[in-house]
Amino acid sequence: MKNKIILLLSLLVFTASFGQRIVVKNVNIIPINENKVLNKKSVLIENGKIIQIDDFDKLTLDKTERIINAKNKYLMPGLADMHVHLHEKQNLDTQFLLNVSAGVTQIRIMNSDENQGELKNSLNQKIKPSIHFSYIFSRKNTINQLDSIFADVKKNKLGFIKLFSVKDENTFDELMKRANQEKIIVCGHYPSGISMEKVLQSGLKSIEHFSAYSKEQNKDKLDQNIQLTKENNVYNCPTFDYFVTAFSYQYPNEYRNRLTYQKAPKSYLEKWEKELRAKIDKDGEKKFLESGENYKTTFENQKAAFKKLYENEGKLLVGSDASGIFQLSGFSMYDEMLFWAKLGIDNYTILKSATLTPAQFFNEQNKWGSVEVNKDADLIILNKNPLENMSNLSSIETIILQGNVYSQKELLKTLK
């Protein structure tokens, strides 16, 4: 399977448009930097950059361009999955292919069994999203190791430190003090045993899973935490779809309506269904559903607190944390974003939280995250408008990445 993927991907690279100027003609642009649609515009791309946006007859063309006729279609920035766990090295070809197929052109690595510094320097996949690598900091790390940790981050040009866990409050204090001094991003899990007030004012740039907010039962205290979150520009990446799948909240039938389920190759569906049945046969249906029932109140509190943060204009990031059955790298972003929509988050905010806001998180908003001249032309073309209905994400047809043009349908064929 791996050799087949490599061969087919090599062919796809040659049939794509690297080095050739590309025009997306007469498309409806969702620019993301503004909440509007630019109707029937054309985009000229050269060397992976957007160099002109205008009416087609006003573009500066030399007749060598590849023209993509996108009449009645929609163009927007590629998606950024801000919570990704890297698979084993031998499976990275497939993981990267799935992300690109789904229109995910940026990924933030929040866990990996591999040394990411070494991995970063050894990747040779032709088709892959832009990758933001990290150093994983856990409770096994000590204050005495900070010098070597920060040296490793700088040497390998890692994008940030992911806080998985921390030994104690003093270690957390020293980590954040050093990170703030050296202007290195730290983000990750809420460090248990440390006050929310302290964490929110520490410089921790984003918090994953949103579970810490749901533990606060006092309404005034929750409101205070929400306000501190906003004042200190702390981003939040809730990864709701992880909880939905981990606790089987879509069992027994709803999971088949997932956008991921509709897009996944048949072999994946068969594998998932087999795993689901094996779990139920082993433990019985009642025990299988027990953990979800036990977590349900906490999950409801998570959703309510997240909605409150949204209403207070907190900074939000979309991340899939795709690691369970019925989740698929890249495509689980669709279900995460659809879940937000069902919570009442407006579609523009959702799309921005999966594009421009992640670019702002990395202070790279002048490079990517919106459809503007001089920005990276990592873009997706859809048959339907996701501003109207978030389920229209499943209508992604074409991905433009690093100067190449890919068909989602053709990329997925390599996985069948």
Protein Blocks (a to p, Z undefined) as FASTA:
>chain_A
ZZmmmmmmmmmmmmmmghiacddehiacdehlaccddehiacddeehiafbdcdfklpcc
ehlaccddfehiacddddddfbdcdddfklmmmmmmmmmmnopabdcdfbdfbdfklmmm
mgccfbdcdddddddddfkbcfklmmmmmmmmmmnopabdcdfbdfblmlmmmmmmmmmm
nopaceddddehiafklmmmnopabdehklmmmmpmblklmmmmmmmmmmnopacdeklm
mmmmmnopmbcklmmmpmklmmpcfklmmmmmmmmmmmmmmnopklmmmmmmmmmmmmmm
mmmmmmmmmmnopacdddfkiabghiaehjlmmmmmmmmmmnopafklmmmmmmmmmmmm
nopmmmgopacehiacbdcddfbdfklomklmmmpfbdceehiacdfklmmmmmZZ
